[in-house]
């Protein structure tokens, strides 16, 4: 994890992307923000990039490959797992079963999307602040 590396966002909803852009601007985030519509797109990027991403923020329900499927593939691939990119779910799914499932995959966080802009900003700020302070093998 490079604290100045790109933030990878797996989100297919364009309205949510616009909200995230506003939030990152408001927070003064300097990291490059890269959006991906499906887990397959993000997987291809991770397999070839020389970047050391700062964080993956992933929705769960996505076209072609879900966030959970992507996490399973990353966890099963020694090359991708060694990148040690923090993987955090940010989703509308509020299911105890899904929360249990994703934590079996050693994710680093699970958050339910907020609805008000101020609450979304607070939530994303908390996530980013935590990872900026956290000690990590690749820092």
N, C-alpha and C positions, 0 to 999 in steps of 0.2 A: 504494500500500500504506500503510495506516494501521496503525501498530504496535499501536494500541488497538482497531482494527476487529475485526469478527467473524472467527472462524476457521470456514471453510466445509468441512464434511466430507461427501464423497460416499461413502456406505457403506450398503449395504442389509442387512447382517447385524446383527441386534439385539444379539447377544452381543458383537460387536466394539464396538458403540456403548456398551454398558455398561462395557466395559473402558476405552474412551477417556474416558468420564466419570470413572471412578476415577482414571485417570492425570492428567487435567487438574486434578482436585481436589487430588490429591497434590502436583502441581507448583505449585499456587497460581496457576494461570492465571486472569487477570482478564477476558480477552477473552470475549465472548459466543460460545458454540459453537452453530452451526446445522448440523443434519443434513439431508441430502437422500438419497432412496432411488435416484433415477435421474438421469442426466445432464440429461434434459429438465427436471426440476424445478429443478435448479441453474441451468440456462440461463435459464429464465423469471425466476428471482430476479435474476440478474445483469443482465438486460435492463431491469429496472424499478427496482432498488434505488438509493437515494441514498447508501447505506452505501459506505464505502471499505474493503473486506475486507482483512484482514491476510494471509491465506493460504488456499489451497485444498489440502486433503489428499484425494486421490482414489483409490478402488479402481479396478480396470480392468473387471472383469466385473460388470456391473450390468443390471438390467431396463430395457427400453425404449431406453436410450442408454448406451453404455459410456463409461468415463472417457476413452478414446482419442478416441471420436467427439466428446465434449464439447470436448476440447482442440483438435481440428481446427476446430470451429466458432468457438471463441474466437479462435484464431489467424487465421482468415479474416475476422473481423468487425472493422473498424477501431475502432468504438466500444468493443467489449469488449477488444480488444488494448491500447488506450490506457489502460485501467484498470490495466494492469501488475500484476496480482495474481500473486504467486508461485504456481506450480502444481507440486505435488509428488505423485508417485504413491507410495502406500503400499499394497502389494498382496501377494498370495500367489504371483503369477505370477513364475516364475523362468526366463524364456526369453531367450536372447541376442537372438533375432529381435525380440521385443517391446521389449527395452531399446533396440535400435537404432532401431526404429520410433518410439518415444516421444521419443527425443532428436532425431529429425528434426523433431519438432513444437516444439522449443525449450522443453521442460519444464525446470524448475529442480531436479529431483531425482527419483530412482527408488530406493525402498527396499522390501525384502522384509520383510513383517510378521514380527515375532518372536513366539515362542509363550509365553514366560514373562513374567509381569507386570513383573518388574524390568527385563527386557530391552526390553519395549515402552516402559516409562517412560523408560529411557535413550535409546532411539531418538527418541521424540517430543521429549524435552528437547533433544537435539542439533539437531533440525530447527528448533524454536522459537528456541533460542539463536542459531543462525546467522542466521535472518531478522530477529531483533530487533537484531542488530549490523550487518547488511548495509545499505549505502547503496543507495538506490532512488530512481527518478525521482519517485515520488509521495509521498515522505516529507517 
